[in-house]
Amino acid sequence: MKNPTNNNECVIVFSGGTDSMCVAALMAETYQKIHLLTYFDYGTKDEPIPLENAKKLKAKFPNVEWVFKSFSTDKLIRHFSYHNYLKNLIKYRLFNMITPAFSSLSWHVRTIAYCLENNIQHSYDGMTNEMLQLPGHMSSVLEVLKNLYHDFNINYENPVRDWEVPHNQDVLDRIIVDQHGFLFPSEETETKKTTGEYLFKLGIFHHPNIKGSVYDRQMQHDCYQFVLYNILTYWLYLNFMSYEKYSQKVSEFISTKVKSVLPQLEFLKEKNKEKQMSSLFEYGEEHELV
């Protein structure tokens, strides 16, 4: 990949899963220094921090300088949940319950703050075309995020957005049946350009499709707090409107949340040299990759 600027550093929103690992491997071909940022909140604080996968990247690409940090976004999520709550409740009603949107937005806002702190101009994540019911996966929401990054002179991209994804498999099948962490030969499908296939060919993963397996759940920081949101989405909204209309309404709601943190980001941009931080942005912990 061609680096569009002279900036040799980038940031990756890093869960440690197949997709963000693939993006990190792709960016290792371009950048000299890569910052892997993992986020957690009260509901996911006990999920594994993907330290071992960050170590695998360092071992595979020893010429790249790797920085791995984890951040709590509890304060940002509380802000998105309760800022102008009564006004939003009257105007947007049950949209105030789309909590997965608050989580993903908090990751990106904190990433922008990190980029401003460290004068980094490029940010990436492992977003694919899977689970498109989630706000952070919707194209309309990604457009809102890209505009937000652009407002602070940061280039934000989803390098594997249009890659193929593994064949559909019920999560219940993975949990109950697939304890070995990969497919049996009889379950194989034709080779596709997937993130798992890319990592498998690099020798980083032992199989081209580990998504949803026990191995997958043990190696990455993940969030499964969208049961209520899925009920709201599938049982209510998508019964009364098209997906396109629903995703547009979600993006409009997210835009109001974005506006609520613009002053804090602008303040950080102006005060960057003095390293003054808004109280919404919690400091991270750096993890040694040795």
Wavefront OBJ file of the C-alpha trace (Angstrom):
o trace
v 0.000 0.000 0.000
v 1.177 3.490 -0.798
v 1.527 5.917 2.075
v -0.187 9.148 0.923
v 1.885 11.413 3.201
v 5.298 11.557 4.836
v 3.813 10.578 8.185
v 5.346 7.214 9.057
v 3.011 6.484 11.959
v -0.568 5.284 12.127
v -3.164 4.223 14.681
v -5.286 1.069 14.516
v -8.444 0.506 16.574
v -7.407 -2.942 17.714
v -9.591 -5.649 19.234
v -7.023 -8.343 18.468
v -9.551 -10.215 16.348
v -9.028 -11.475 12.821
v -10.011 -8.258 11.043
v -7.996 -5.747 13.078
v -5.034 -8.173 13.063
v -5.222 -8.279 9.269
v -5.301 -4.490 9.033
v -2.278 -4.268 11.331
v -0.416 -6.733 9.103
v -1.347 -4.723 6.001
v -0.209 -1.455 7.552
v 3.086 -3.040 8.632
v 4.006 -2.997 4.936
v 3.679 0.787 4.885
v 4.362 2.394 8.255
v 7.452 2.431 10.437
v 5.531 2.871 13.697
v 2.076 1.503 14.472
v -0.035 2.281 17.546
v -2.487 -0.467 18.491
v -5.293 0.926 20.671
v -7.711 -1.349 22.551
v -10.736 0.046 24.386
v -12.814 -1.290 27.249
v -15.596 -0.124 29.533
v -17.255 -1.377 32.695
v -19.157 -4.062 30.799
v -16.077 -5.421 28.984
v -13.356 -4.852 31.571
v -13.007 -8.593 32.178
v -12.556 -9.443 28.490
v -8.986 -10.430 27.514
v -6.621 -7.688 26.407
v -5.148 -8.912 23.081
v -1.549 -8.737 24.270
v -0.533 -12.086 22.760
v -1.773 -11.117 19.311
v 0.087 -7.813 19.516
v 3.215 -9.844 20.318
v 2.573 -12.017 17.254
v 2.553 -8.905 15.073
v 5.821 -7.687 16.561
v 7.407 -11.098 15.977
v 6.178 -11.215 12.378
v 7.191 -7.632 11.575
v 10.272 -6.908 13.725
v 11.287 -3.851 11.686
v 8.127 -2.010 12.697
v 7.979 -0.146 16.008
v 4.831 -1.350 17.770
v 3.029 0.506 20.565
v 0.162 -1.260 22.313
v -2.133 0.629 24.710
v -5.510 0.018 26.335
v -7.963 2.723 27.398
v -11.148 2.877 29.412
v -13.924 4.810 27.678
v -16.403 4.728 30.581
v -16.543 8.518 30.871
v -17.201 8.991 27.180
v -19.933 6.347 27.158
v -21.645 7.970 30.148
v -21.442 11.299 28.344
v -23.040 9.900 25.185
v -25.700 8.125 27.236
v -26.824 11.002 29.453
v -25.842 14.291 27.815
v -29.105 16.190 27.075
v -30.908 12.997 28.056
v -34.441 14.393 28.461
v -34.224 16.375 25.243
v -32.965 13.307 23.354
v -35.588 11.100 24.989
v -38.367 13.347 23.730
v -36.900 13.689 20.243
v -35.354 10.248 19.613
v -37.253 8.022 22.076
v -35.976 4.424 21.981
v -32.936 5.384 19.958
v -31.409 6.318 23.303
v -31.104 2.567 23.911
v -28.695 1.902 21.037
v -25.813 1.489 23.460
v -23.487 -0.333 20.998
v -23.342 2.954 19.110
v -22.063 4.749 22.205
v -19.310 2.171 22.665
v -18.029 2.320 19.087
v -18.284 6.113 18.991
v -16.264 6.343 22.210
v -13.467 4.320 20.600
v -13.239 6.660 17.646
v -13.459 9.852 19.672
v -10.674 8.624 21.957
v -8.661 7.603 18.885
v -8.978 11.119 17.474
v -7.829 12.517 20.813
v -4.849 10.144 20.744
v -3.973 11.206 17.211
v -4.119 14.865 18.244
v -1.929 14.157 21.278
v 0.681 12.397 19.170
v 0.397 14.311 15.874
v -0.681 11.220 13.928
v -2.572 11.706 10.677
v -3.738 8.180 9.823
v -6.219 5.904 11.557
v -7.559 2.498 10.514
v -9.836 -0.234 11.793
v -10.893 -3.741 10.774
v -14.471 -2.970 9.823
v -15.938 -5.493 7.359
v -19.371 -6.020 5.836
v -20.463 -8.323 8.657
v -23.067 -7.613 11.357
v -24.460 -4.615 9.507
v -27.273 -4.234 12.030
v -24.777 -2.736 14.496
v -24.450 1.063 14.332
v -20.664 1.063 14.094
v -20.856 -1.230 11.058
v -23.392 0.835 9.091
v -22.049 2.680 6.042
v -24.008 5.809 6.967
v -22.413 5.869 10.444
v -18.948 5.229 9.011
v -19.462 8.278 6.817
v -20.221 10.359 9.932
v -17.026 9.055 11.538
v -14.926 9.753 8.459
v -16.187 13.336 8.406
v -15.351 13.691 12.101
v -11.788 12.481 11.552
v -11.475 14.735 8.525
v -12.494 17.765 10.603
v -9.307 17.183 12.616
v -7.087 16.525 9.581
v -6.934 12.775 10.198
v -7.386 10.235 7.437
v -9.641 7.369 8.588
v -10.027 4.240 6.453
v -11.482 0.726 6.592
v -8.971 -1.261 4.483
v -10.834 -4.607 4.611
v -14.370 -3.251 4.361
v -14.963 -4.822 0.940
v -13.092 -8.069 1.507
v -15.071 -11.293 1.427
v -16.270 -12.733 4.718
v -16.399 -16.388 5.842
v -19.526 -18.413 5.132
v -22.406 -17.906 7.537
v -22.336 -20.017 10.670
v -24.585 -19.760 13.703
v -22.814 -18.504 16.822
v -24.578 -21.267 18.774
v -22.911 -23.854 16.527
v -19.536 -22.341 17.320
v -20.158 -22.303 21.065
v -21.637 -25.796 21.389
v -20.006 -27.777 18.588
v -16.796 -26.052 17.558
v -14.661 -26.439 20.662
v -11.554 -27.153 18.564
v -11.429 -23.588 17.271
v -11.484 -24.235 13.523
v -13.440 -26.052 10.818
v -13.023 -29.736 10.058
v -11.898 -30.543 6.472
v -15.434 -31.597 5.572
v -16.647 -28.126 6.541
v -14.177 -26.298 4.306
v -15.327 -23.960 1.564
v -13.471 -22.570 -1.432
v -10.595 -20.195 -0.778
v -11.670 -16.572 -0.565
v -9.925 -13.272 -0.013
v -10.767 -12.996 3.664
v -8.875 -11.473 6.563
v -8.462 -14.925 8.096
v -7.033 -16.343 4.864
v -4.533 -13.474 4.695
v -3.299 -14.092 8.245
v -3.192 -17.844 7.652
v -0.943 -17.387 4.619
v 1.340 -15.152 6.685
v 1.625 -17.909 9.271
v 0.108 -15.770 12.034
v -3.020 -17.923 12.496
v -3.262 -21.709 12.335
v -6.436 -21.732 10.225
v -8.082 -19.350 7.708
v -11.379 -19.153 9.641
v -11.309 -18.972 13.430
v -14.082 -16.383 13.811
v -16.536 -17.208 16.593
v -14.490 -20.162 17.853
v -13.312 -20.742 21.422
v -9.817 -19.801 20.264
v -11.170 -16.542 18.845
v -13.020 -15.608 22.035
v -9.954 -16.276 24.157
v -7.578 -14.179 22.096
v -9.428 -10.905 21.566
v -11.205 -8.142 23.405
v -14.843 -8.432 22.380
v -18.260 -7.141 23.338
v -21.501 -9.116 23.293
v -23.687 -6.488 24.951
v -26.027 -6.072 22.014
v -28.794 -8.550 22.862
v -31.257 -5.831 23.850
v -30.201 -3.724 20.881
v -30.815 -6.643 18.482
v -34.294 -7.157 19.926
v -35.005 -3.467 19.464
v -33.660 -3.507 15.908
v -35.155 -6.723 14.540
v -38.407 -6.917 16.480
v -39.336 -3.250 16.300
v -37.630 -0.907 13.881
v -36.955 -3.217 10.939
v -40.566 -4.365 11.039
v -41.727 -0.825 10.292
v -39.016 0.661 8.085
v -36.369 -0.373 5.581
v -32.793 -0.991 6.617
v -31.701 2.063 4.617
v -34.118 4.337 6.464
v -33.213 2.824 9.827
v -29.468 3.207 9.302
v -29.972 6.804 8.207
v -31.933 7.577 11.374
v -29.198 5.938 13.451
v -26.536 8.052 11.754
v -28.568 11.225 12.392
v -28.779 10.307 16.068
v -25.039 9.577 16.197
v -24.357 12.963 14.608
v -25.936 14.679 17.609
v -23.600 12.739 19.895
v -20.614 13.745 17.788
v -21.538 17.413 18.139
v -21.569 17.048 21.926
v -17.837 16.246 22.053
v -16.584 18.660 19.404
v -15.697 21.342 22.001
v -13.503 18.875 23.921
v -11.712 17.778 20.761
v -11.265 21.349 19.581
v -9.839 22.252 22.990
v -7.352 19.393 22.765
v -6.366 20.428 19.256
v -5.684 23.985 20.391
v -3.932 22.995 23.629
v -2.000 20.039 22.215
v 1.408 21.572 22.908
v 0.510 22.041 26.568
v -0.833 18.434 26.685
v -4.047 19.576 28.338
v -6.749 16.895 28.286
v -10.504 16.987 28.715
v -11.743 15.006 31.694
v -13.694 12.840 29.225
v -10.471 11.372 27.840
v -9.021 8.824 30.231
v -5.320 8.006 30.150
v -4.270 4.629 28.800
v -1.973 1.862 29.939
v 0.936 0.853 27.732
v 1.678 -2.862 27.519
v 5.202 -4.153 26.926
v 5.551 -6.419 23.885
v 8.393 -8.611 25.153
l 1 2 3 4 5 6 7 8 9 10 11 12 13 14 15 16 17 18 19 20 21 22 23 24 25 26 27 28 29 30 31 32 33 34 35 36 37 38 39 40 41 42 43 44 45 46 47 48 49 50 51 52 53 54 55 56 57 58 59 60 61 62 63 64 65 66 67 68 69 70 71 72 73 74 75 76 77 78 79 80 81 82 83 84 85 86 87 88 89 90 91 92 93 94 95 96 97 98 99 100 101 102 103 104 105 106 107 108 109 110 111 112 113 114 115 116 117 118 119 120 121 122 123 124 125 126 127 128 129 130 131 132 133 134 135 136 137 138 139 140 141 142 143 144 145 146 147 148 149 150 151 152 153 154 155 156 157 158 159 160 161 162 163 164 165 166 167 168 169 170 171 172 173 174 175 176 177 178 179 180 181 182 183 184 185 186 187 188 189 190 191 192 193 194 195 196 197 198 199 200 201 202 203 204 205 206 207 208 209 210 211 212 213 214 215 216 217 218 219 220 221 222 223 224 225 226 227 228 229 230 231 232 233 234 235 236 237 238 239 240 241 242 243 244 245 246 247 248 249 250 251 252 253 254 255 256 257 258 259 260 261 262 263 264 265 266 267 268 269 270 271 272 273 274 275 276 277 278 279 280 281 282 283 284 285 286 287 288 289 290
